[in-house]
Amino acid sequence: MPEIWPTEAKLRGSGLANAVGRISGIASPYAVAVLLDSYGVSGVFILLGSVSVIVAGAIAFIGIETKGASVESIGLDVVTEK
């Protein structure tokens, strides 16, 4: 893990991402099977496309722009936002 985040935020974010990844890894094969049985291949593609759009929106609205910024300035920005 990079050290640009405070330890508390880094551990909480890492744990949350790990938990969501594990839950979605368990649930998605069942969702795909149900959608494939009920709606066919197009239902599966709609699910995957919808999830992709939701993730892209979350990154666009919640993500921090790091292009052209030093690690130190990003770390200071995060710390001063508290």
N, C-alpha and C positions, 0 to 999 in steps of 0.2 A: 504494500500500500504506500502511495506517495505521502510525504509528510507535509502537504500543503493544507491539510485540514487539522483542526484540533483533535486530540485523541478520542474524546467523547463522541464527536460527530462522525469520525472515521469508523469507529467500532460499531456505532449504531447503524450507519448507512451500509456498512459491509454485512452486518447481520441481517438487516432487512432485505437487502438484495439477494442474499443467500437463501433466506426463507421463501421469498417470492419465487425465486428460480426453482427451488425444490418442489414447491406446491404446484407450480405451473407444469413442471416436468412430470408430475404424477397425474394431474388432471387432464392435460391436453390429449393424450392418447384416447382417453375415454370420450372426450368431447368430439374428437375427430371421428371415432367409431359411430357415435350417435348421429352426428351430422351426416356422415357418409351414408348411413342406413336410411335416414329420414329425408335428406335433401340432395343427396348425390354429391358429386365432385364439386359442383358450384357452391354448395353450402360450406364445404371445407375451405375453398378459396376465399369466400366471403369472411369466414372467421379469421383466417390468417391475415387477410388484408385489413380487417378491422383492428386487429391487435397491432399490426404495424403502424397504422395511422394513429392509434392511441399512444403508442410509445414515441412516435415522432413528435406528436403534440406535447407530450410531457417533457421531452428533451428541449423542445423549442421554448417552452414557457418557464420551465424550472431550471434548466441547465445554465451554467455560468460560461460565458464566452472567454476562452483562454487564448485565442489567436493573438499573437504578438505581445503577450503579457509574460512577464517573468514569474517564476514560481514564488518569489518573495512578495510581489505585488498582489498576486492571487491570494496568498495566505493572509496578507494584511487585510485585504478586502473582506474575506470571510470572517476574520476575527472581529473586525469593527462593525459588522452587521448585527452582531449579537446584541 
